[in-house]
Amino acid sequence: MMKTLLKHVLITPRNYPRIYSRIVPQDQREAIRAGIIVSHYTFNTRLGQTGYVIVSHTTRRAGISFAGEPTQWGVWSEETGTIQTDGGRLYSRVGELVFEAVTQTEERP
């Protein structure tokens, strides 16, 4: 289940303090500044953990976090509503893992 906390909100110097205080977890607050448009969502995973997504529509960057863990940052796709994390994982906006890049290391004799 996903809940929209903020949807396409333009951050201004006037509303910045109010928006800043509404964003959890705290490390996702780093993503906001005056002049950008953001959305913020919360969701529950299948295991019942709470997660959060912050999206900067202006910079096309996004962050996703699960159960109090540090936010994973990456690229946001407006077309698919997904986050491609810098670590190679692809998540939907509701926290579902869509794809995980697997890197194989070659063993040499």
C-alpha positions in Angstrom: 0.0 0.0 0.0 1.3 3.4 -1.0 0.3 6.8 0.4 1.2 10.1 -1.2 2.6 12.6 1.3 3.5 15.3 -1.3 2.7 15.3 -5.0 4.6 17.6 -7.5 5.1 20.4 -4.9 7.3 23.3 -5.9 9.7 24.1 -3.0 9.9 27.9 -2.4 11.8 29.8 0.3 8.4 30.4 1.9 7.2 26.8 2.1 10.7 25.2 2.6 10.5 24.9 6.4 7.1 23.3 6.3 8.0 20.8 3.6 11.4 20.0 5.2 9.7 19.1 8.5 7.3 16.7 6.7 9.9 14.6 5.0 11.1 11.4 6.7 13.6 9.9 7.0 15.9 12.7 7.7 18.5 11.8 5.1 15.9 12.4 2.4 15.6 16.0 3.5 19.0 16.5 1.8 17.2 16.2 -1.6 15.1 19.3 -1.2 15.9 23.0 -1.9 14.1 26.0 -3.2 13.3 25.9 -6.9 12.7 22.1 -7.3 9.5 20.1 -7.6 9.3 17.1 -5.3 7.0 14.2 -4.5 7.2 12.1 -1.3 5.6 8.7 -0.7 5.3 6.2 2.1 4.6 2.5 1.6 4.5 -0.8 3.5 6.5 -3.8 2.1 5.1 -7.3 2.0 7.0 -7.9 5.2 5.2 -5.0 6.9 8.2 -2.7 6.9 7.6 1.0 6.3 9.5 2.6 3.5 9.8 6.1 1.9 10.4 7.5 -1.5 11.5 11.1 -2.3 11.5 12.2 -5.9 13.0 15.4 -7.4 11.1 15.8 -10.7 13.4 18.7 -11.5 16.7 16.8 -11.2 15.2 13.4 -12.0 16.9 12.0 -8.8 15.2 9.9 -6.2 15.8 8.1 -3.0 14.2 5.0 -1.4 14.6 3.7 2.1 13.3 0.7 4.0 12.6 0.3 7.7 15.0 3.0 8.9 17.9 2.0 6.8 19.9 4.7 5.0 18.4 6.0 1.7 19.5 4.5 -1.5 19.8 7.2 -4.2 19.4 6.9 -7.9 17.8 8.1 -11.1 14.0 8.6 -11.3 12.0 7.6 -14.4 8.8 9.7 -14.9 7.7 7.3 -17.7 7.9 4.1 -15.6 7.6 5.4 -12.0 10.8 3.6 -11.0 14.1 4.3 -9.3 17.3 2.9 -10.7 19.6 3.1 -7.7 23.3 4.0 -8.0 23.9 0.5 -6.8 22.1 -1.1 -9.7 18.7 -2.0 -8.2 15.4 -1.0 -9.9 12.5 -0.3 -7.6 8.9 0.7 -8.2 7.6 3.7 -6.3 5.8 1.3 -3.9 9.1 -0.3 -2.9 9.0 -3.5 -5.0 12.3 -4.7 -6.3 11.8 -4.9 -10.1 15.4 -5.8 -11.0 18.8 -6.3 -9.3 21.9 -6.1 -11.4 24.2 -9.0 -10.6 27.9 -8.6 -11.1 30.0 -11.7 -11.5 33.6 -11.9 -10.6 35.8 -14.1 -12.7 37.8 -16.6 -10.8 41.3 -17.0 -12.2 43.6 -19.9 -11.5 
